[in-house]
Amino acid sequence: MLTQIQQLSTGEFAVVISALIGISAAIGSVIGALFSLLGIWLTNRSQERRHHWELGVQVALAKYKKFDEYTSWAAKEFGREFRVPPFNVFLIDGMRIMEIVSNKRLNADEIACRIGELVDFTKEIDEAIQAERKHQKQPFTPHSRPLA
């Protein structure tokens, strides 16, 4: 190989070097484009996730407010207080709902199954919070407000 390069004239050598430079520039451009596309994809993915989290918080807040309205109405209607689960329960539920609904790999039956599992999971969280409060013997406030 070295002897073949030594046999090249100056003009031929310049052409070979120019071709190698052109090829390496093309390879560099392709690599740069791939990293740009990767960056764009990651940015879009993180924006989509952020949007889903925001929707999850909005869902949780809406459900909490409705639940609070219903328990306030029931308290007036029946003359006794009804327990409102802490906002954390609604927040976890809202976030998990958005995870399930935004998963493009799930079909309708799988989404329904996962939502059913989520209902059970949310009940377990609420029961665990109740048990912890009883264990700590903290007074219960029926209408605690969200931090937001």
TILUMNU-641300 format. One record per residue (C-alpha): residue in three letters; z, x, y. Coordinates in pm, whole numbers, padded with zeros to 5 digits, always signed. Last residue first. Example, Ala and Ser with C-alpha at 12.3 -4.5 7.8 and 13.67 -1.06 7.14 Angstrom:
# TILUMNU-641300
ser+00714+01367-00106 ala+00780+01230-00450 
# end
This chain:
# TILUMNU-641300
ala+04551-05122+02410 leu+04905-05090+02272 pro+04886-05421+02088 arg+05155-05683+02158 ser+05446-05776+01935 his+05478-06150+01893 pro+05724-06210+01611 thr+05966-05932+01704 phe+06156-05821+01396 pro+06488-05646+01426 gln+06500-05318+01239 lys+06688-05310+00912 gln+06520-04982+00808 his+06464-05116+00455 lys+06367-05458+00587 arg+06116-05293+00823 glu+05980-05080+00538 ala+05940-05387+00316 gln+05754-05574+00590 ile+05526-05274+00649 ala+05454-05249+00276 glu+05376-05621+00261 asp+05132-05588+00550 ile+04961-05291+00387 glu+04938-05474+00053 lys+04785-05779+00225 thr+04526-05553+00390 phe+04437-05401+00052 asp+04390-05744-00106 val+04163-05851+00180 leu+03980-05518+00153 glu+03914-05574-00218 gly+03749-05906-00133 ile+03547-05728+00138 arg+03438-05473-00121 cys+03323-05746-00361 ala+03129-05929-00090 ile+02962-05602+00017 glu+02875-05526-00347 asp+02716-05869-00387 ala+02517-05832-00064 asn+02376-05489-00152 leu+02546-05163-00062 arg+02356-04841+00017 lys+02324-04920+00387 asn+02699-04889+00445 ser+02744-05044+00790 val+02911-05359+00657 ile+03165-05169+00449 glu+03263-04916+00712 met+03277-05192+00975 ile+03512-05398+00757 arg+03727-05087+00700 met+03771-05036+01072 gly+03857-05401+01134 asp+04110-05414+00848 ile+04278-05091+00957 leu+04305-05228+01311 phe+04432-05569+01198 val+04709-05410+00994 asn+04789-05167+01276 phe+04829-05463+01516 pro+05151-05559+01341 pro+05153-05876+01132 val+05247-06190+01326 arg+05536-06377+01167 phe+05576-06745+01240 glu+05852-06882+01460 arg+05980-07238+01426 gly+05934-07572+01601 phe+05641-07695+01395 glu+05385-07754+01673 lys+05521-07500+01919 ala+05547-07226+01656 ala+05213-07331+01508 trp+05043-07292+01847 ser+05200-06949+01897 thr+05101-06854+01541 tyr+04743-06965+01602 glu+04717-06781+01934 asp+04860-06462+01780 phe+04612-06485+01494 lys+04330-06530+01743 lys+04449-06229+01948 tyr+04483-06013+01638 lys+04141-06113+01507 ala+03978-06030+01843 leu+04162-05697+01866 ala+04067-05600+01512 val+03701-05694+01563 gln+03692-05495+01888 val+03851-05194+01715 gly+03596-05214+01434 leu+03313-05246+01687 glu+03433-04926+01853 trp+03449-04753+01516 his+03095-04871+01435 his+02969-04740+01770 arg+03136-04405+01706 arg+02969-04388+01367 glu+02628-04459+01521 gln+02687-04199+01791 ser+02788-03945+01523 arg+02473-04018+01322 asn+02250-03995+01627 thr+02399-03658+01721 leu+02370-03528+01363 trp+02003-03636+01342 ile+01921-03479+01679 gly+02088-03151+01578 leu+01905-03147+01243 leu+01576-03213+01422 ser+01645-02924+01658 phe+01738-02699+01364 leu+01411-02789+01190 ala+01213-02727+01509 gly+01368-02383+01551 ile+01286-02294+01190 val+00927-02414+01235 ser+00894-02219+01560 gly+01035-01904+01399 ile+00788-01937+01109 ala+00502-01978+01359 ala+00621-01675+01557 ser+00648-01474+01232 ile+00291-01570+01141 gly+00160-01480+01486 ile+00338-01143+01482 leu+00200-01070+01137 ala-00151-01166+01250 ser-00123-00947+01562 ile-00005-00653+01346 val-00299-00701+01110 val-00544-00726+01402 ala-00399-00414+01567 phe-00435-00221+01240 glu-00797-00330+01215 gly-00863-00201+01567 thr-00685+00130+01503 ser-00875+00186+01182 leu-00712+00111+00855 gln-00698+00392+00596 gln-00329+00461+00661 ile-00250+00097+00581 gln-00428+00131+00247 thr-00240+00453+00172 leu+00091+00280+00239 met+00000+00000+00000 
# end
